[in-house]
Amino acid sequence: MIYTSESILVQGKYKNVQLKDIPQTYLVELYRSCNCWNDEELKLYIRNVIPSVLFSTKSSEPSIDVILNFPCEKVCWVTEKAAKDEIKRIDKVKQKKRKPTRAYECDKCGGWHLTSQEKK
């Protein structure tokens, strides 16, 4: 099967949902967990629609789990762990500006953002 953005996912959390409507975070987790149900075409689709920065391995750079094209227009991380790792990385940098202190899951995009605001 050749996948397009209108294709319907047939298994998993987003069963019966068009691929274009599934959060990129879920697609990345699906790809990385090797849980594409042995569907090489689905893996190829995910690889082609997700920004290539997610698949690099340069450890000296900021977190590779960042996604820049979510509907909320904020910098976004795929997982909570990746966001928290980024907070640790930023904490080591000397700067006068406020630094993020926590990560939170976005209701709009399903990704993880950083903030320096205290939790309400």
Residue pairs with C-beta under 8 A, 6 or more apart in sequence:
1 7
1 39
1 41
2 41
3 19
3 41
3 42
3 44
3 45
4 19
4 45
5 18
5 19
5 20
5 49
6 18
6 19
6 20
7 18
7 19
7 45
8 16
8 17
8 18
8 19
9 15
9 16
9 17
9 18
9 19
9 22
10 16
11 37
12 30
12 35
13 26
14 21
14 22
14 26
19 27
19 45
19 49
23 109
23 110
23 111
24 49
24 50
24 67
24 69
24 70
24 78
24 109
24 110
24 111
25 67
25 76
25 78
25 79
25 109
25 110
25 111
25 112
26 110
27 46
27 49
27 50
28 46
28 50
28 54
28 65
28 67
28 78
29 78
29 79
30 36
30 42
30 46
31 43
31 46
31 47
31 50
36 42
36 43
36 46
47 55
50 67
51 67
51 68
51 69
53 64
53 66
53 68
54 64
54 65
54 66
54 67
54 78
55 64
56 64
57 64
58 64
62 86
62 89
63 77
63 82
63 83
63 85
63 86
63 89
64 82
65 77
65 78
65 79
65 82
65 83
66 75
66 76
66 77
66 78
66 82
66 86
67 76
67 77
67 78
67 111
68 75
68 76
70 76
70 106
70 108
70 109
70 111
71 108
71 109
72 106
72 108
72 109
72 111
72 113
74 106
74 109
74 113
75 113
75 114
76 106
76 109
76 111
76 112
76 113
77 83
77 86
77 103
77 111
77 112
77 113
77 114
78 111
78 112
79 112
80 103
80 105
80 112
82 112
83 103
83 112
83 113
83 114
84 103
86 100
86 103
86 114
87 99
87 100
87 101
87 102
87 103
87 114
90 99
90 100
90 114
91 99
93 99
98 116
99 116
100 114
100 115
100 116
101 115
101 116
101 118
102 114
102 115
102 119
103 112
103 113
103 114
103 115
104 112
104 113
104 115
104 119
105 111
105 112
106 112
106 113
